[in-house]
Amino acid sequence: MSDRFNYDQFLNTLGAWFLGILWFLPIIYAVWTATHPGEYATRFDLLAPLTLGNFVDAWNAAPFARYFLNTIMLVTFILIGQFVLCTLAAYSFTRFSFPGKDILFALVLLQLLVMPDILIVENYSTMRALGLIDTIAAIGLPYIASGFGIFLLRQTFKTVPKELEEAARVEGAGPIGILWKVYVPLAKPTYLAYGLVSVSHHWNNFLWPLIVTNSVETRPVTVGLSIFGSVDQGIDWSIITAATLMTSGPLLIAFLLFQRQFVQSFMRAGIK
Amino acid sequence: MSFLSKIKVGAGAIALCGLMAGNAQAVDLQFFFPVAVGGKAADTIAELTNEYAAANPDVNIDAVYAGSYQDTITKTLTAVRGGTPPQLSVILAVDMFTLIEEDAIIAFDDVAATDEDKALLKAFYPAFMENSQTGGKTYGIPYQRSTPVLYWNKDAFKEAGLDPNTPPKNWEEMVAFSKKLTKRDANGNVTQWGLRIPSSGFPYWLFQGLTTQNDVILANNDGNETNFDDPKVVEALQFMVDLSTKHKVMQPGIVEWGTTPKAFFEGQAAMMWTSTGNLTNVRDNAPFPFGVGMLPANKRYGAPTGGGNFYIFKDSTDEQKKASFDFIKWITAPEQAARWTIATGYVAPRPDAWETKLMKDYVADFPPALIARDQLEYAVAELSTYQNQRITSILNDALEAAITGKKDPAEALKEAQKKADRILKSYR
């Protein structure tokens, strides 16, 4: 019995280490390449000279400071919008009955099946009709009513015991009060997990922002990053890895800092 | 106030408006450009655009970086369908038929008013114009144009006992040289391949070099008929496959574009076929002396052209169209074309650009820059048809299937021709 247990644990540990290293390899390569001169990109030499020149070159190749600001404004705007809208929608789908509720919810689920890229032309026309072309709002608006977010929060809200809601009602709380005092606090892990997925998705989104914006004042970091992917000329790995580390750095650091909370929230929210 | 004085005031106001408008009314142009050769090209475009704007205060040009070629056509078509097209854009020459079909662009003949303007349409190399004209009209002005050339490592040639100053002239020589240049270690693993012809993403482009050398064209000028199953095309593909399987001088399977220059610098391949867009990169980064030559001949010399043209968009005012044309005239003029070529390695698209002092000094210092120009004499239009994206992806799939050994070249190309016929039938 105890032998069998050890065997299992050994395999688990081995598997975890293997996957961990596999996941980490590209980042190690990126760090190595970014901190050494170009000629060491494909050659490993412990004594190779270290340099930060690649980061300086990458930083100077595009107005990254402004791009970072834009990206941060964008993901914040999207996240707040999604939280407000998805919370209200999920709440009404969970606790209220109204005509057409099932059809509406089916439509929300249908959104999960549609690739956003198919809607690019349609979204562009809508943004133009709203006069929003070349604004940060135009990048974010199509994503605010997130079917995934509504679905996820609805499932979480459904697990909240009715008794808690009834108790709150006895205490005199109205529908909004119940949402704010009962549902939202209990769904915190879901919010955290969904927030992480949303922020990292929109941090990395490229095509739609490129299409709907034209100026430095509105474009996110991914558009700046794309300038290094020059096929005609061959790719300079040192600079592209430096730029990639730079643009994904804030996300990576945030993840490492909040790692424990994230992992726990994923486990509680049931997305794996 | 009498009726008459009212009119006077009104007239005065109108006149005033007219005056103010005369001063402040600048034509606004939006200009999308792709970058396929790194950040420096974007800087050069911005620099040239600013210079033009400074000299012409009545025109505002908003130069918008639009990603890769693929991103640029997506962005532009989205904007066209959404009703806010740019006034002008640099887009792949091969997307001409797509843009015509979308009714997005106008012919330059419609804005070329004077004799001088009309002469401009004849100022460029004919090889570049093949991709820019159809039905007797000119839809594109060549700008960001390239052609593939052969780069070779002179040190590796010396080491293999070859003359470092003589590149292979034909297919047999290329195979023979490559065999000498391919080095294996004691275990039989290759440490240096003789040749590298990249094939990832868009294998059709360099493959078109081989078919042209085999004296066959892949598509007609009207863009509605392809020749994929011609025996000469099959022969060219068989040769490409043989380089890895029979002669064993090229890395088998799909060879990456992006890493090709790096592999050349690292000595993993002694010769490479790649775009002239790499010239400046190779010059700056190759740690050994290198040579640049024309692609080797078989039945004839041959290479496709590539790269982007200027297009003017339909949904603009007449002033905007005229201003766009004036800007294109300026930026493609010999002096500016020379600066662009020196900064990027693209081929200056008109003969008189090579006569400027700037360019003469450049080639005197760096003669390999001339190779691409000299090869233009043998160059043909890059594969371009109606439904271009679909047709090229059919051919790419067939080439990949043959290169990876999934299908026999003849069979793969026959299927590709059948699929292409089905799509192009309605355009004949």
HADDOCK unambig.tbl for C-alpha pairs under 7 A between the chains (distance, minus, plus):
assign (segid A and resid 61 and name CA) (segid B and resid 39 and name CA) 6.19 0.50 0.50
assign (segid A and resid 121 and name CA) (segid B and resid 78 and name CA) 5.34 0.50 0.50
assign (segid A and resid 121 and name CA) (segid B and resid 81 and name CA) 6.90 0.50 0.50
assign (segid A and resid 121 and name CA) (segid B and resid 82 and name CA) 6.47 0.50 0.50
assign (segid A and resid 124 and name CA) (segid B and resid 82 and name CA) 5.98 0.50 0.50
assign (segid A and resid 125 and name CA) (segid B and resid 82 and name CA) 4.69 0.50 0.50
assign (segid A and resid 210 and name CA) (segid B and resid 66 and name CA) 6.78 0.50 0.50
assign (segid A and resid 211 and name CA) (segid B and resid 75 and name CA) 4.80 0.50 0.50
assign (segid A and resid 214 and name CA) (segid B and resid 64 and name CA) 5.68 0.50 0.50
assign (segid A and resid 215 and name CA) (segid B and resid 64 and name CA) 6.91 0.50 0.50
assign (segid A and resid 226 and name CA) (segid B and resid 67 and name CA) 6.57 0.50 0.50
assign (segid A and resid 227 and name CA) (segid B and resid 35 and name CA) 6.96 0.50 0.50
assign (segid A and resid 227 and name CA) (segid B and resid 38 and name CA) 6.07 0.50 0.50
assign (segid A and resid 227 and name CA) (segid B and resid 39 and name CA) 5.77 0.50 0.50
assign (segid A and resid 227 and name CA) (segid B and resid 67 and name CA) 6.91 0.50 0.50
assign (segid A and resid 228 and name CA) (segid B and resid 38 and name CA) 5.60 0.50 0.50
assign (segid A and resid 228 and name CA) (segid B and resid 39 and name CA) 6.57 0.50 0.50
assign (segid A and resid 230 and name CA) (segid B and resid 35 and name CA) 6.97 0.50 0.50
assign (segid A and resid 230 and name CA) (segid B and resid 36 and name CA) 4.50 0.50 0.50
assign (segid A and resid 230 and name CA) (segid B and resid 37 and name CA) 4.84 0.50 0.50
assign (segid A and resid 230 and name CA) (segid B and resid 38 and name CA) 5.07 0.50 0.50
assign (segid A and resid 231 and name CA) (segid B and resid 36 and name CA) 5.78 0.50 0.50
assign (segid A and resid 231 and name CA) (segid B and resid 37 and name CA) 6.73 0.50 0.50
assign (segid A and resid 231 and name CA) (segid B and resid 257 and name CA) 6.77 0.50 0.50
assign (segid A and resid 231 and name CA) (segid B and resid 258 and name CA) 5.36 0.50 0.50
assign (segid A and resid 232 and name CA) (segid B and resid 36 and name CA) 5.31 0.50 0.50
assign (segid A and resid 232 and name CA) (segid B and resid 37 and name CA) 5.33 0.50 0.50
assign (segid A and resid 232 and name CA) (segid B and resid 275 and name CA) 6.37 0.50 0.50
assign (segid A and resid 232 and name CA) (segid B and resid 277 and name CA) 5.70 0.50 0.50
assign (segid A and resid 232 and name CA) (segid B and resid 278 and name CA) 6.51 0.50 0.50
assign (segid A and resid 233 and name CA) (segid B and resid 37 and name CA) 4.83 0.50 0.50
assign (segid A and resid 233 and name CA) (segid B and resid 38 and name CA) 6.93 0.50 0.50
assign (segid A and resid 233 and name CA) (segid B and resid 277 and name CA) 5.66 0.50 0.50
assign (segid A and resid 233 and name CA) (segid B and resid 278 and name CA) 4.52 0.50 0.50
assign (segid A and resid 233 and name CA) (segid B and resid 281 and name CA) 6.59 0.50 0.50
assign (segid A and resid 234 and name CA) (segid B and resid 257 and name CA) 6.93 0.50 0.50
assign (segid A and resid 234 and name CA) (segid B and resid 258 and name CA) 4.46 0.50 0.50
assign (segid A and resid 234 and name CA) (segid B and resid 259 and name CA) 5.99 0.50 0.50
assign (segid A and resid 234 and name CA) (segid B and resid 260 and name CA) 6.64 0.50 0.50
assign (segid A and resid 234 and name CA) (segid B and resid 261 and name CA) 5.70 0.50 0.50
assign (segid A and resid 235 and name CA) (segid B and resid 258 and name CA) 5.22 0.50 0.50
assign (segid A and resid 235 and name CA) (segid B and resid 259 and name CA) 6.29 0.50 0.50
